[in-house]
Amino acid sequence: MMIKNTLLLIATGCALIATTGCSSIMSHSGGNQGYYSGTRANVEMMKSEDTGWVMTPLLVLDLPFTAVMDTVLLPYDYYRSDKDKTVNSPRERIKRSEERTLAGGATTPPSVSTSTAP
């Protein structure tokens, strides 16, 4: 009985941890975004007019958990602060790749016409 309660407690704790701090986890999966990046992302999304009425309450619920997760990840953010910000960021890698392609003189492919010529 005690083992079952312990396993239930561990499973519940893991589920809570896995579902909280979403913005923090998402912002830390890319390149270095600075300190409290998840919290900043949450607040920016709440301020945005593009955020729908369904998303806003979810962001409000997630905000305290994201702030806690960002606080826990402060040492990691400090460790990454000296690193190149573009190494782990997919966005920055794509941007660099496009800049290299354009600098190399590559042109865009011709558009394909759907009309038939007589």
N, CA, C and O atoms as a DFTB+ gen file, in Angstrom:
472 C
 N C O
     1  1       0.821      -1.188       0.000
     2  2       0.000       0.000       0.000
     3  2       0.865       1.252       0.000
     4  3       0.565       2.213      -0.708
     5  1       1.942       1.247       0.793
     6  2       2.818       2.405       0.873
     7  2       3.552       2.641      -0.451
     8  3       3.748       3.783      -0.866
     9  1       3.952       1.554      -1.104
    10  2       4.643       1.684      -2.386
    11  2       3.702       2.273      -3.428
    12  3       4.107       3.103      -4.242
    13  1       2.448       1.841      -3.400
    14  2       1.468       2.355      -4.354
    15  2       1.250       3.856      -4.148
    16  3       1.165       4.608      -5.119
    17  1       1.159       4.292      -2.894
    18  2       0.993       5.722      -2.604
    19  2       2.223       6.522      -3.028
    20  3       2.100       7.632      -3.545
    21  1       3.401       5.958      -2.808
    22  2       4.637       6.625      -3.190
    23  2       4.725       6.763      -4.705
    24  3       5.094       7.823      -5.210
    25  1       4.389       5.704      -5.430
    26  2       4.412       5.761      -6.888
    27  2       3.384       6.756      -7.419
    28  3       3.648       7.474      -8.383
    29  1       2.222       6.795      -6.792
    30  2       1.194       7.756      -7.199
    31  2       1.681       9.182      -6.964
    32  3       1.463      10.058      -7.801
    33  1       2.331       9.417      -5.844
    34  2       2.868      10.738      -5.531
    35  2       3.965      11.130      -6.534
    36  3       4.005      12.271      -6.996
    37  1       4.833      10.203      -6.861
    38  2       5.902      10.478      -7.821
    39  2       5.316      10.748      -9.208
    40  3       5.740      11.682      -9.888
    41  1       4.349       9.941      -9.625
    42  2       3.728      10.137     -10.943
    43  2       3.007      11.476     -11.016
    44  3       3.083      12.171     -12.029
    45  1       2.312      11.836      -9.949
    46  2       1.620      13.127      -9.911
    47  2       2.616      14.271      -9.964
    48  3       2.402      15.245     -10.685
    49  1       3.692      14.166      -9.215
    50  2       4.727      15.201      -9.226
    51  2       5.369      15.351     -10.598
    52  3       5.597      16.469     -11.058
    53  1       5.661      14.236     -11.251
    54  2       6.246      14.288     -12.595
    55  2       5.274      14.908     -13.591
    56  3       5.684      15.678     -14.460
    57  1       3.997      14.580     -13.474
    58  2       2.997      15.150     -14.375
    59  2       2.881      16.653     -14.169
    60  3       2.762      17.402     -15.139
    61  1       2.914      17.100     -12.925
    62  2       2.847      18.539     -12.650
    63  2       4.075      19.259     -13.191
    64  3       3.957      20.334     -13.779
    65  1       5.221      18.688     -13.001
    66  2       6.455      19.302     -13.494
    67  2       6.455      19.353     -15.017
    68  3       6.902      20.334     -15.611
    69  1       5.957      18.305     -15.638
    70  2       5.959      18.238     -17.102
    71  2       4.992      19.228     -17.736
    72  3       5.182      19.631     -18.884
    73  1       3.963      19.621     -17.005
    74  2       2.952      20.507     -17.592
    75  2       3.088      21.950     -17.140
    76  3       2.213      22.764     -17.435
    77  1       4.140      22.286     -16.446
    78  2       4.288      23.658     -15.967
    79  2       5.529      24.296     -16.554
    80  3       6.486      23.618     -16.927
    81  1       5.489      25.603     -16.627
    82  2       6.637      26.330     -17.132
    83  2       6.851      26.149     -18.613
    84  3       7.988      26.151     -19.085
    85  1       5.772      25.992     -19.353
    86  2       5.869      25.724     -20.800
    87  2       6.670      26.797     -21.530
    88  3       7.517      26.480     -22.365
    89  1       6.410      28.048     -21.223
    90  2       7.122      29.126     -21.925
    91  2       8.606      29.094     -21.616
    92  3       9.431      29.383     -22.482
    93  1       8.945      28.748     -20.399
    94  2      10.350      28.673     -20.022
    95  2      11.051      27.548     -20.782
    96  3      12.154      27.732     -21.298
    97  1      10.417      26.406     -20.846
    98  2      11.007      25.269     -21.551
    99  2      11.155      25.592     -23.036
   100  3      12.189      25.302     -23.637
   101  1      10.123      26.190     -23.625
   102  2      10.185      26.519     -25.054
   103  2      11.273      27.538     -25.342
   104  3      11.988      27.409     -26.336
   105  1      11.413      28.545     -24.495
   106  2      12.410      29.575     -24.766
   107  2      13.830      29.066     -24.528
   108  3      14.778      29.589     -25.114
   109  1      13.988      28.060     -23.682
   110  2      15.321      27.520     -23.424
   111  2      15.712      26.438     -24.419
   112  3      16.846      25.961     -24.389
   113  1      14.805      26.043     -25.294
   114  2      15.147      25.001     -26.257
   115  2      15.881      25.563     -27.470
   116  3      16.460      24.801     -28.244
   117  1      15.865      26.869     -27.644
   118  2      16.562      27.495     -28.762
   119  2      17.887      28.073     -28.305
   120  3      18.509      27.576     -27.366
   121  1      18.298      29.105     -28.968
   122  2      19.538      29.781     -28.616
   123  2      19.390      30.562     -27.322
   124  3      18.314      30.601     -26.725
   125  1      20.458      31.169     -26.903
   126  2      20.459      31.937     -25.665
   127  2      19.519      33.127     -25.804
   128  3      19.709      33.972     -26.678
   129  1      18.528      33.192     -24.963
   130  2      17.537      34.259     -25.016
   131  2      17.687      35.235     -23.854
   132  3      16.893      36.168     -23.735
   133  1      18.675      35.044     -23.004
   134  2      18.851      35.923     -21.852
   135  2      18.197      35.348     -20.613
   136  3      17.791      34.186     -20.582
   137  1      18.106      36.177     -19.604
   138  2      17.543      35.757     -18.332
   139  2      16.028      35.938     -18.326
   140  3      15.512      36.899     -18.897
   141  1      15.323      35.019     -17.683
   142  2      13.853      35.035     -17.563
   143  2      13.181      35.155     -18.931
   144  3      12.228      35.916     -19.098
   145  1      13.677      34.412     -19.887
   146  2      13.143      34.499     -21.248
   147  2      11.723      33.959     -21.346
   148  3      10.916      34.498     -22.104
   149  1      11.403      32.922     -20.610
   150  2      10.046      32.383     -20.641
   151  2       9.033      33.341     -20.048
   152  3       7.931      33.499     -20.572
   153  1       9.414      33.977     -18.953
   154  2       8.524      34.946     -18.314
   155  2       8.300      36.133     -19.239
   156  3       7.175      36.613     -19.382
   157  1       9.366      36.602     -19.862
   158  2       9.221      37.720     -20.807
   159  2       8.327      37.328     -21.981
   160  3       7.504      38.127     -22.429
   161  1       8.484      36.108     -22.478
   162  2       7.661      35.645     -23.600
   163  2       6.188      35.578     -23.201
   164  3       5.313      35.957     -23.979
   165  1       5.916      35.095     -21.983
   166  2       4.538      35.042     -21.495
   167  2       3.916      36.429     -21.446
   168  3       2.803      36.637     -21.929
   169  1       4.635      37.370     -20.866
   170  2       4.106      38.726     -20.714
   171  2       3.890      39.376     -22.079
   172  3       2.882      40.047     -22.297
   173  1       4.831      39.179     -22.994
   174  2       4.688      39.743     -24.339
   175  2       3.474      39.161     -25.055
   176  3       2.756      39.879     -25.751
   177  1       3.246      37.862     -24.886
   178  2       2.089      37.251     -25.522
   179  2       0.786      37.743     -24.898
   180  3      -0.209      37.922     -25.600
   181  1       0.785      37.964     -23.579
   182  2      -0.422      38.486     -22.934
   183  2      -0.733      39.904     -23.395
   184  3      -1.901      40.278     -23.500
   185  1       0.299      40.696     -23.670
   186  2       0.101      42.076     -24.129
   187  2      -0.307      42.151     -25.593
   188  3      -0.918      43.131     -26.017
   189  1       0.023      41.136     -26.360
   190  2      -0.204      41.160     -27.802
   191  2      -1.692      41.110     -28.130
   192  3      -2.459      40.385     -27.496
   193  1      -2.080      41.883     -29.118
   194  2      -3.464      41.863     -29.583
   195  2      -3.743      40.622     -30.426
   196  3      -4.902      40.280     -30.663
   197  1      -2.698      39.954     -30.876
   198  2      -2.862      38.752     -31.686
   199  2      -3.188      37.518     -30.843
   200  3      -3.600      36.492     -31.386
   201  1      -3.010      37.605     -29.530
   202  2      -3.289      36.488     -28.646
   203  2      -4.796      36.401     -28.423
   204  3      -5.429      37.380     -28.029
   205  1      -5.354      35.248     -28.671
   206  2      -6.796      35.055     -28.555
   207  2      -7.261      34.973     -27.110
   208  3      -6.463      34.857     -26.180
   209  1      -8.567      35.035     -26.954
   210  2      -9.157      35.020     -25.614
   211  2      -8.988      33.668     -24.935
   212  3      -9.048      33.596     -23.707
   213  1      -8.781      32.601     -25.686
   214  2      -8.583      31.281     -25.102
   215  2      -7.169      31.149     -24.541
   216  3      -6.961      30.517     -23.506
   217  1      -6.222      31.738     -25.216
   218  2      -4.817      31.598     -24.819
   219  2      -4.461      32.449     -23.594
   220  3      -3.622      32.046     -22.790
   221  1      -5.072      33.588     -23.449
   222  2      -4.708      34.511     -22.367
   223  2      -4.856      33.885     -20.975
   224  3      -3.924      34.001     -20.180
   225  1      -5.982      33.224     -20.633
   226  2      -6.061      32.590     -19.309
   227  2      -5.009      31.503     -19.104
   228  3      -4.506      31.321     -17.996
   229  1      -4.679      30.779     -20.182
   230  2      -3.640      29.755     -20.061
   231  2      -2.278      30.381     -19.775
   232  3      -1.489      29.837     -19.002
   233  1      -2.009      31.513     -20.393
   234  2      -0.756      32.222     -20.136
   235  2      -0.708      32.736     -18.702
   236  3       0.340      32.698     -18.057
   237  1      -1.844      33.215     -18.209
   238  2      -1.903      33.702     -16.814
   239  2      -1.637      32.551     -15.852
   240  3      -0.920      32.722     -14.866
   241  1      -2.207      31.379     -16.129
   242  2      -1.970      30.211     -15.271
   243  2      -0.517      29.743     -15.352
   244  3       0.051      29.305     -14.352
   245  1       0.074      29.833     -16.519
   246  2       1.435      29.357     -16.726
   247  2       2.492      30.318     -16.182
   248  3       3.606      29.895     -15.873
   249  1       2.160      31.590     -16.062
   250  2       3.150      32.609     -15.684
   251  2       3.895      32.312     -14.380
   252  3       5.124      32.383     -14.378
   253  1       3.220      31.984     -13.270
   254  2       3.997      31.716     -12.046
   255  2       4.914      30.504     -12.165
   256  3       6.029      30.510     -11.643
   257  1       4.442      29.466     -12.853
   258  2       5.265      28.271     -13.026
   259  2       6.471      28.560     -13.923
   260  3       7.568      28.054     -13.688
   261  1       6.251      29.372     -14.941
   262  2       7.345      29.758     -15.829
   263  2       8.366      30.595     -15.076
   264  3       9.569      30.426     -15.273
   265  1       7.901      31.501     -14.210
   266  2       8.826      32.319     -13.421
   267  2       9.664      31.450     -12.493
   268  3      10.860      31.689     -12.327
   269  1       9.046      30.450     -11.892
   270  2       9.794      29.531     -11.014
   271  2      10.810      28.745     -11.834
   272  3      11.960      28.593     -11.424
   273  1      10.384      28.244     -12.996
   274  2      11.302      27.473     -13.842
   275  2      12.453      28.347     -14.336
   276  3      13.597      27.895     -14.385
   277  1      12.163      29.584     -14.698
   278  2      13.232      30.496     -15.109
   279  2      14.203      30.756     -13.963
   280  3      15.407      30.882     -14.187
   281  1      13.694      30.837     -12.747
   282  2      14.563      31.033     -11.581
   283  2      15.448      29.809     -11.366
   284  3      16.635      29.944     -11.068
   285  1      14.879      28.628     -11.515
   286  2      15.658      27.394     -11.377
   287  2      16.748      27.319     -12.450
   288  3      17.838      26.804     -12.202
   289  1      16.443      27.838     -13.645
   290  2      17.384      27.769     -14.762
   291  2      18.359      28.948     -14.826
   292  3      19.126      29.056     -15.783
   293  1      18.342      29.827     -13.832
   294  2      19.268      30.963     -13.833
   295  2      20.740      30.549     -13.926
   296  3      21.484      31.154     -14.697
   297  1      21.188      29.538     -13.165
   298  2      22.603      29.137     -13.322
   299  2      22.920      28.672     -14.738
   300  3      24.001      28.956     -15.255
   301  1      21.996      27.963     -15.365
   302  2      22.190      27.511     -16.747
   303  2      22.251      28.709     -17.691
   304  3      23.084      28.744     -18.597
   305  1      21.378      29.686     -17.485
   306  2      21.406      30.892     -18.319
   307  2      22.714      31.643     -18.146
   308  3      23.269      32.162     -19.115
   309  1      23.208      31.704     -16.915
   310  2      24.486      32.372     -16.659
   311  2      25.618      31.625     -17.364
   312  3      26.509      32.244     -17.947
   313  1      25.579      30.304     -17.308
   314  2      26.595      29.485     -17.975
   315  2      26.571      29.719     -19.482
   316  3      27.626      29.800     -20.111
   317  1      25.384      29.827     -20.065
   318  2      25.257      30.026     -21.512
   319  2      25.483      31.461     -21.943
   320  3      25.592      31.721     -23.142
   321  1      25.558      32.403     -21.015
   322  2      25.644      33.815     -21.395
   323  2      26.926      34.146     -22.154
   324  3      26.948      35.114     -22.914
   325  1      27.994      33.371     -21.969
   326  2      29.247      33.621     -22.676
   327  2      29.292      32.943     -24.040
   328  3      30.173      33.238     -24.847
   329  1      28.371      32.058     -24.301
   330  2      28.384      31.273     -25.531
   331  2      27.858      32.096     -26.700
   332  3      27.199      33.120     -26.520
   333  1      28.165      31.623     -27.890
   334  2      27.635      32.220     -29.111
   335  2      26.129      31.994     -29.140
   336  3      25.669      30.857     -29.043
   337  1      25.373      33.058     -29.270
   338  2      23.926      32.981     -29.196
   339  2      23.308      32.277     -30.410
   340  3      22.161      31.836     -30.344
   341  1      24.034      32.169     -31.487
   342  2      23.463      31.599     -32.706
   343  2      23.743      30.111     -32.873
   344  3      23.200      29.490     -33.786
   345  1      24.565      29.532     -32.028
   346  2      24.951      28.136     -32.223
   347  2      23.751      27.204     -32.100
   348  3      23.569      26.321     -32.938
   349  1      22.932      27.387     -31.070
   350  2      21.835      26.460     -30.818
   351  2      20.485      26.938     -31.331
   352  3      19.490      26.228     -31.184
   353  1      20.429      28.085     -31.910
   354  2      19.153      28.629     -32.351
   355  2      18.865      28.233     -33.792
   356  3      19.592      28.636     -34.700
   357  1      17.815      27.449     -34.015
   358  2      17.479      27.083     -35.395
   359  2      17.187      28.313     -36.253
   360  3      17.549      28.350     -37.429
   361  1      16.548      29.296     -35.680
   362  2      16.230      30.511     -36.430
   363  2      17.497      31.195     -36.920
   364  3      17.579      31.597     -38.081
   365  1      18.475      31.329     -36.049
   366  2      19.722      31.991     -36.419
   367  2      20.530      31.164     -37.403
   368  3      21.185      31.724     -38.283
   369  1      20.498      29.832     -37.272
   370  2      21.215      28.980     -38.228
   371  2      20.613      29.115     -39.616
   372  3      21.348      29.188     -40.600
   373  1      19.285      29.149     -39.714
   374  2      18.623      29.312     -41.009
   375  2      18.927      30.685     -41.584
   376  3      19.181      30.826     -42.780
   377  1      18.899      31.691     -40.730
   378  2      19.195      33.053     -41.181
   379  2      20.614      33.144     -41.743
   380  3      20.825      33.737     -42.800
   381  1      21.590      32.557     -41.038
   382  2      22.973      32.552     -41.520
   383  2      23.087      31.800     -42.839
   384  3      23.792      32.235     -43.749
   385  1      22.389      30.669     -42.939
   386  2      22.421      29.880     -44.169
   387  2      21.859      30.673     -45.337
   388  3      22.422      30.648     -46.431
   389  1      20.759      31.372     -45.116
   390  2      20.172      32.187     -46.181
   391  2      21.098      33.333     -46.577
   392  3      21.212      33.662     -47.758
   393  1      21.752      33.933     -45.603
   394  2      22.684      35.025     -45.904
   395  2      23.858      34.512     -46.724
   396  3      24.302      35.183     -47.656
   397  1      24.367      33.325     -46.387
   398  2      25.468      32.742     -47.158
   399  2      25.021      32.420     -48.575
   400  3      25.770      32.632     -49.529
   401  1      23.803      31.910     -48.715
   402  2      23.282      31.580     -50.039
   403  2      23.139      32.825     -50.891
   404  3      23.533      32.836     -52.057
   405  1      22.576      33.873     -50.310
   406  2      22.404      35.120     -51.059
   407  2      23.748      35.770     -51.375
   408  3      23.914      36.346     -52.450
   409  1      24.697      35.688     -50.468
   410  2      26.015      36.279     -50.679
   411  2      26.778      35.518     -51.763
   412  3      27.633      36.088     -52.441
   413  1      26.470      34.238     -51.925
   414  2      27.146      33.416     -52.925
   415  2      26.624      33.642     -54.328
   416  3      27.121      33.034     -55.276
   417  1      25.632      34.504     -54.480
   418  2      25.119      34.818     -55.808
   419  2      24.020      33.880     -56.272
   420  3      23.667      33.886     -57.452
   421  1      23.478      33.084     -55.383
   422  2      22.396      32.184     -55.783
   423  2      21.150      32.999     -56.070
   424  3      20.864      33.987     -55.394
   425  1      20.440      32.582     -57.049
   426  2      19.205      33.281     -57.390
   427  2      18.020      32.418     -57.025
   428  3      18.148      31.209     -56.830
   429  1      16.892      33.039     -56.936
   430  2      15.686      32.280     -56.636
   431  2      15.267      31.525     -57.877
   432  3      15.480      32.006     -58.989
   433  1      14.675      30.351     -57.716
   434  2      14.270      29.574     -58.891
   435  2      13.161      30.298     -59.641
   436  3      12.355      31.000     -59.030
   437  1      13.114      30.133     -60.967
   438  2      12.073      30.814     -61.744
   439  2      10.704      30.297     -61.341
   440  3      10.546      29.138     -60.959
   441  1       9.718      31.179     -61.435
   442  2       8.373      30.755     -61.075
   443  2       7.830      29.845     -62.152
   444  3       8.152      29.982     -63.332
   445  1       7.015      28.929     -61.731
   446  2       6.449      27.965     -62.644
   447  2       5.102      28.485     -63.099
   448  3       4.248      28.813     -62.275
   449  1       4.912      28.560     -64.373
   450  2       3.666      29.057     -64.937
   451  2       2.676      27.922     -65.071
   452  3       3.029      26.829     -65.515
   453  1       1.432      28.180     -64.687
   454  2       0.413      27.129     -64.785
   455  2      -0.386      27.238     -66.066
   456  3      -1.181      26.353     -66.383
   457  1      -0.180      28.326     -66.810
   458  2      -0.932      28.476     -68.062
   459  2      -0.200      27.735     -69.175
   460  3       1.021      27.584     -69.143
   461  1      -0.947      27.291     -70.129
   462  2      -0.348      26.605     -71.271
   463  2      -0.210      27.589     -72.432
   464  3      -1.135      28.341     -72.740
   465  1       0.926      27.571     -73.050
   466  2       1.181      28.473     -74.186
   467  2       0.781      27.774     -75.467
   468  3       1.044      26.581     -75.619
   469  1       0.140      28.492     -76.410
   470  2      -0.258      27.867     -77.672
   471  2       0.906      27.650     -78.599
   472  3       0.730      27.132     -79.702
